[in-house]
Amino acid sequence: MDTPTVATKLSDISAKFTEETLDEIIRNAGGKRCLSWKIPETNFTKGDAYLSELYRIQLTGEPNEPGKEPFVVNVVVKTIPKNVGRRNTFRSADFFRNEANFYNVVLKELYRFQEERKPKNPFRDVNGCYVAYTDGVNDFIAMEDLGQYGYKTASRAEGVGLEECQRCMRCLGRFHALSLAMKEQEPDRFHEIAHQHVEETYYSARLKYWYNNFLQVQIDIARDAMAKEYPGTELERKMDKFFDCDLYDRMVYLTSTRNQNSVINHGDCWMPNFMFHDSSPAMRMIDFQLARYSSPVLDISFFLYSCTSQALRDAHYRDLLDAYYGGLAEMLRDLGSDPDEIFPYSELQKELQQYARFGVGMGIESIPFSLLDESEVPDLDKITGEEAVPIEKIWILRPIKSQAGRLRLTDISKGVELAVCLQCIRSLARFHALSFALKEQEPETFHRLVDQLRDTYYSAELEPWYRNFMRQLVTICKEALEREFTENSADIPANLKRATAAFLDSDIYGMMIEMTHTRNRYSVITHGDCWLPNFLIHPTDVRLIDFQMVRYGSPALDIALFVYCCTDQSLRSAYYDQLVQAYYSNFSEMLTDLGTNPQEAFPFEELTKELKQFGRFGCGIAVESIPLAMLDDSEVPDLDSIPGTEAVPLEQILKVSQLKGANERRRLLDVFHHAYACGYLE
């Protein structure tokens, strides 16, 4: 971060910031030449910019028209650091070159394209730039001083409210729309500016040496926060899995992958780079040093996971996406492009599925930075010599002290979980749609196939094989839930207790047989064992494996199994409807591609009925899966040590024990709580 300096002469700003520069600023502001200037005392705070130094200068300009009074232009000048060691440590020349190219070429071309189409509501939410100059040593960017018009930044440390976040998302949507419209209408010129005048300044194979060690520090801080707030939980295991890769290489992949939906990104859209007007809805985006050409979701996910609280995301995630897409679609139409043709909402959902994890990667950096006290910000001008210093030796980040700060960081991993779940549920939907369409269009072929399927887990002839093991599982679950009911009696509704007890006292295996053998016109070939280990996740794709329990039954069987085995209560509470909608949307899309009308063959209301009828199947699965999932590695039997050739009763091999931990018991209770709330236990 920067310690602002008071300049006394123009050369204090930059050797290339001259009287001629002042005249150019006045001309670009609509005047003839500069009459006078003064440099007031700055009121920037330490940390207002990380990669540059900031100055304010006030110019008095001669108007173009005779007889008019001189006018004042207030300017903020961002300059490359004069400390050579600091400049080289933070690769300042790369960032200044990229931002200068953005203002001098990219933004001018986007605005030129916009002006030729004369939209009713043009996009003007980027702060104006008067002059941008780079040579790697004397770089500067002179911009209009937004503070004079009443613009201010929001707090770095606190997530802002819904209304401000919707304004930011709408602004991003309108900005991205410029790229999409120009790419459709002037593809050659757009690709020229995107490929030749925007460079990746942060995530590139050539930059790994510069950043990777510092990234490992951030990962350690995230692991520390998770270990303190969610020790031993599924969420901690999922975060470990997310970090169990070369995270920098993953971020390089996400920033470098391009397709027809790619746009010019802001690149650094955390809250300090949005300025809000103090008395109107107007806002401005600043700081384009990280501008890149990539998926629009990189900006969206960065903003969502760095600038909003978990509570706001839980309650208004869809509202924020709607604000983004509403701004984008409106702007596209204003520019003469059809959003339903070039970027329908379904494409936004696909981009989120593929790229949303980028925001988590950025969040583990931006959140610790936003929580730094001013006393913890280093004086970068104290770097000695001209050689670059490893970033991790300058920015000393330590484990987050406050619980609120740790929760801000750990909560972003829930976004990873949602993105992965959306990938899986969409894959499942498309798989189901194949058999549904085949049944509709080639019923004889389809029924020949399903007549060969036999349920390998739930059937009357298998009941002796499974009976005693099921009793053992039910006993464990009853003990766990009775303890939860006792210890948290005031927080658990009496009706939920009664419904849960009735379920556990029933013939669960018989119920599971009934549900897996009930078939109707909506039945499909189901996976049968669709928990997360049977989904192989790639950033752009999913593969289903292990079809040993494939069966012919309601699609709700797979959905309920997946939801209750693979998500936690916080995700279900916030996003269950979104998961179901994502399932149906992809199911419908696949059916349509295969020539079957989903509205006639399987309307959404019928999916809702199927879930109501078969949703409790997930509770039956949870009775088994949760005790088994809680086994320690030392408790997993060596199945190859079974002697002889005769079958051994399951309960003698799989020796499950009580759910001792509160998190384990709560996980089981949460399944019944959600199923009860949805009406699946009626």
Phi, psi and omega in degrees: 000170190247145169263109184301145182240141175271120178274150176247341177215164185301322182292343173294331178284305178194147178297338180262002178266098192239182175301323178298324177296319180297320177298320180295321178298314180298317179298317180289341176271359176103014180247193185259309179199169180274129178268323181197166179208159174210151180249104180285168174295134181287155171234027172289150177257159178302123180101005177292344173207144183264325190251012188205176171248148185240139177223153170247143176216140180246125182248145170250125187246149174275127181289160179289328184265129179299147176090347180273154181288147172303151182237161185253136175238119177263128189232140167255128180248123176258124184236156177292142181302142179277338174290113188294321178298317177296317181301316182284325179300317185257012176051043186302324182300322179297316183290320178293320179298318181294318181290321177298318177297324178299311182288317187285332185238299191297304183296322178300319180290320177297319179289324176298316177301315181296314183297326179292338181261353174048059178293153179292325182233078185294152176278121178223033189266013173257133182300143184289140178247127180273314181212139173225126184228137176220139168217007180090349183231320186245024188300143172205155175227118182258119186234160175294142180277104184290339180300329181294338181263003179095018178270139179219155175273156175276173180296140176288322192277337185247137172293142182270179186281174184301315186298316179295320180294322177296322177297318178297315182294320178295319178299314177300318179300317180292322178295314180296329181298328178303316180295312183297318181292316180293323179295326178285317189268331177227066189299320183296313181293320180299311182295332176295312182288324183292322185270334185257342187235009174230129180234151177280117185257359189232312184242098180209146181306326182289345184254003184300321180303326186284326194244338194297320180296322178293324177298322179296325175299316180297320178297318179298322178295319178295318179297319179298316180298317181293319180297329180278329185261328183226053184295134175071011184266168176298326180296320178296319179296323180289323176295319177301320179294321179298320182275354181279060181197178171273095188298322180298317178298323178295319179293323176300316179300315183293323182281336185263346180282128183229151177209194185293345181265357184294147183220170169289119180267152168296313174094337184218048190270065167261171195302323180298344181263012170244129179246130184255139176284143188282348182220017178206169179285359184296150177209164179222146172260139179232167170067090181249033181289339179254018179306139180213167176251110185191192182298141175300337183290340176298316176293315183299309185291324176302311181298312185299317186272345179259337192240357180236155177274162178298322180299319180292319178296317180301317185276331193224021180305311181294323178298321180292318177296321179295323178296316178300307186290327177298315177297318180296311183296318179299316180293319178300314179297321180297333180266000176094016178246152181263112182299328179292340179267312189265338178202071178294163182301327179298328177290324175299317179298320178295319179296321177298317179300321185276325193241354188297335180296343177303321181297330178289317177301318178287327182296327181289345172267309190292324183292312175302323177296318184292340182267358180294137170283153181302329180291342181268356181277124183286154173273103187291339180283358175272000174295127184262156179077187183248352182280148176293142178250138177308134185304319184295345177270349178260306178273103181266097178264135181238165176309143184288130186281319188271146177296320180300318178294319179296320180294323176302321181284313183292329182295337180292337179293339176294333175292325175297314181301316179298315181300317179294316180298321178295320176302314183293314185293327177290321177298317179299317180298316181293325176296313179299322183298329179301310182288328179297314180294321178297320179296321180290320189262330179226068188300322181294317178298316182298313184290332172298323179292308187289337178295343180271351182276139175231134179292126185265001186229318183240101175200158185300322182289343180264357185301319177298328180293328190251344192305306186292324178295319178298319179299319179298316179297316181296320178300316178299315181293320178299313180299318181295316184285326176298322177294318178297318180298323182287313185285335183232038187304319184292337184267354186246119181300144181299323181295325177294318178301315182294318181294321179293315179298318179298321179296312183289337178274351182276174175279086186296316182296320177297320177297320181293323175298314181300316183289322181286342180255359176278125183230146177212192185294345182261000182294147181222172171283118183258158178292314175093338182215049191270063168264169193304322179300343180263012170244122174264117189261130171238150180308333183244001188201169177222144173234130175271135177231169172066086181252035181289342181246021180303139181212170176253113182192193181293140174300337180295337178297313178294318182298313182295319179299313182297312185298315186274346176262337193241000179231156175260174186295323181297321179289317179299317182299321185272327195231009182302314179299322179293321177297316180294319178296320178297319177302307185293322179300315181285325174301312181295318180298317180293317177302315180299317178299329182270001175093017178244136181279112183294328181294330178272319187279322185204074180295160184301326181298328179288325174298318178300319178294320178298317179296322179295320183284324190245001185299329181294346175305323179297328177291320177297320177295320182296327179302326177269312192291324184291312175301322179291323181293336183274358179296135172285157180305325181290343181266352180282122185289153172274100187293338179283354179269001178294122183277162174073191183243354182274149176294143178249137179307138183305319185294343177273344181258307181268092185265091179277153182238178181300151173276098188276326184280146179297323180296321180293316179295319180295323179300319178293313180300321182300326178298311180293324180299313182292316180298321178296314181299328180276353181084017183278347181259009182287000000 
